[in-house]
């Protein structure tokens, strides 16, 4: 377990470095925003395109995997929603809290960390988790928040969801990469080098950006944020493990990657959505801060637990 902790520690140290830079104002909020844009639209997209261009759709699509992850994530989503509604808060706030409970930082933290720790073979499973999070649950929060405000479903809501997916560079880069792979065209050496160099900036850039963005967040309403952090770091990977290992038995290596991805802390894009809609941004902020701090130990424990299953 100590060996796993020491392997994951450098990732969180870079997050800590970014946090220090943001906290001391050496890195301003504006600088953090631009770094995040660079990683999101360029570096991470290059990494995802390069990975997916070397995979076939048949290698990625695993309906049993999708079913196991979707069932488990949906279950935790419902638990978080029910607890929120029992506290007599609005559907909008319940949707945001449920999003905190199940959406981990797969893009900025999961892709670079899990691929390095569990091998490049993990990328197919990580991309499936990312796709389900973005397409299913990323759409669900928009539908619930806007639908509850309008009091009904409308074509405008569906258009917003569709445009959001089409504009997401992670989805676009995966689709383009798989399309390139389907055409069976080898990536020219200069293009491959370009993608490797640009994609290489994704790992340190994303981790530093996570830390710098955390510096502007506060731990308000810690009790609720603590509950949501528990859901994300403990309940979600636990239910995913039950689903992937027993209810919908998934191939052991893929199951281990799914469980590790489910153990990641709350994603920063949940805060962006909460801020955009004006729904409990401080609560989300606290959940991200607390879950990321606790993830230094919890993620190591989960990866250490699934490593024998993955044959590592």
LINVENUR-V336382 format. One record per residue. N is the residue number from 1. RES is the residue in one letter. SS is DSSP state (H for helix, E for strand, - for the rest). NEAR is the number of other ideal C-beta (glycine too) atoms within 8 Angstrom. Layout:
# LINVENUR-V336382
N RES SS NEAR
N RES SS NEAR
This chain:
# LINVENUR-V336382
1 X - 7
2 X H 5
3 X H 6
4 X H 11
5 X H 11
6 X H 7
7 X H 9
8 X H 14
9 X H 10
10 X H 7
11 X H 11
12 X H 10
13 X H 8
14 X H 12
15 X H 14
16 X H 9
17 X H 10
18 X H 18
19 X H 12
20 X H 11
21 X H 13
22 X H 17
23 X H 7
24 X - 6
25 X - 6
26 X - 6
27 X - 11
28 X - 6
29 X H 7
30 X H 6
31 X H 9
32 X H 15
33 X H 8
34 X H 8
35 X H 13
36 X H 11
37 X H 8
38 X H 11
39 X H 15
40 X H 11
41 X H 7
42 X H 10
43 X H 14
44 X H 17
45 X H 13
46 X H 14
47 X H 15
48 X H 14
49 X H 14
50 X H 14
51 X H 13
52 X H 17
53 X H 11
54 X - 7
55 X - 13
56 X - 8
57 X H 9
58 X H 5
59 X H 6
60 X H 12
61 X - 7
62 X - 10
63 X H 6
64 X H 9
65 X H 14
66 X H 11
67 X H 9
68 X H 16
69 X H 16
70 X H 10
71 X H 11
72 X H 15
73 X H 15
74 X H 8
75 X H 10
76 X H 14
77 X H 13
78 X H 9
79 X H 11
80 X H 16
81 X H 12
82 X H 8
83 X H 10
84 X H 12
85 X H 10
86 X H 6
87 X - 6
88 X - 4
89 X - 8
90 X - 6
91 X H 8
92 X H 12
93 X H 12
94 X H 13
95 X H 15
96 X H 18
97 X H 17
98 X H 14
99 X H 12
100 X H 17
101 X H 14
102 X H 15
103 X - 11
104 X E 16
105 X - 13
106 X H 13
107 X H 13
108 X H 14
109 X H 15
110 X H 16
111 X H 16
112 X H 14
113 X H 11
114 X H 13
115 X H 13
116 X H 7
117 X H 8
118 X H 13
119 X - 6
120 X H 6
121 X H 7
122 X H 11
123 X H 12
124 X H 11
125 X H 13
126 X H 15
127 X H 13
128 X H 14
129 X H 15
130 X H 14
131 X H 10
132 X H 13
133 X H 15
134 X H 12
135 X H 9
136 X H 9
137 X H 13
138 X H 14
139 X H 11
140 X H 10
141 X H 13
142 X H 13
143 X H 11
144 X H 11
145 X H 14
146 X H 12
147 X H 11
148 X H 11
149 X H 7
150 X H 9
151 X - 5
152 X - 5
153 X - 7
154 X - 7
155 X H 5
156 X H 7
157 X H 13
158 X H 9
159 X H 8
160 X H 10
161 X H 11
162 X H 8
163 X H 8
164 X H 11
165 X H 12
166 X H 8
167 X H 7
168 X - 10
169 X H 10
170 X H 13
171 X H 12
172 X H 11
173 X H 14
174 X H 14
175 X H 8
176 X H 10
177 X H 15
178 X H 14
179 X H 8
180 X H 12
181 X H 13
182 X H 8
183 X - 6
184 X - 4
185 X - 5
186 X - 3
187 X - 11
188 X - 6
189 X H 6
190 X H 6
191 X H 8
192 X H 10
193 X H 8
194 X H 9
195 X H 13
196 X H 9
197 X H 8
198 X H 11
199 X H 12
200 X H 9
201 X H 12
202 X H 13
203 X H 10
204 X H 7
205 X H 12
206 X H 15
207 X H 15
208 X H 14
209 X H 14
210 X H 15
211 X H 17
212 X H 15
213 X H 13
214 X H 14
215 X - 14
216 X - 7
217 X - 11
218 X - 7
219 X - 8
220 X - 9
221 X - 8
222 X H 9
223 X H 6
224 X H 11
225 X H 15
226 X H 9
227 X H 9
228 X H 16
229 X H 14
230 X H 9
231 X H 15
232 X H 17
233 X H 14
234 X H 9
235 X H 11
236 X H 17
237 X H 13
238 X H 8
239 X H 11
240 X H 15
241 X H 10
242 X H 10
243 X H 14
244 X H 17
245 X H 8
246 X H 5
247 X H 8
248 X - 9
249 X - 8
250 X - 13
251 X - 7
252 X H 9
253 X H 11
254 X H 13
255 X H 16
256 X H 13
257 X H 15
258 X H 16
259 X H 15
260 X H 16
261 X H 14
262 X H 14
263 X - 14
264 X - 14
265 X - 15
266 X E 16
267 X - 14
268 X H 12
269 X H 9
270 X H 15
271 X H 12
272 X H 8
273 X H 13
274 X H 14
275 X H 8
276 X H 6
277 X H 10
278 X - 6
279 X - 10
280 X - 9
281 X H 10
282 X H 9
283 X H 17
284 X H 14
285 X H 12
286 X H 16
287 X H 16
288 X H 17
289 X H 13
290 X H 13
291 X H 14
292 X H 13
293 X H 7
294 X H 11
295 X H 13
296 X H 10
297 X H 8
298 X H 11
299 X H 14
300 X H 14
301 X H 9
302 X H 12
303 X H 14
304 X H 10
305 X H 8
306 X H 12
307 X H 10
308 X H 6
309 X H 10
310 X H 11
311 X - 6
312 X - 6
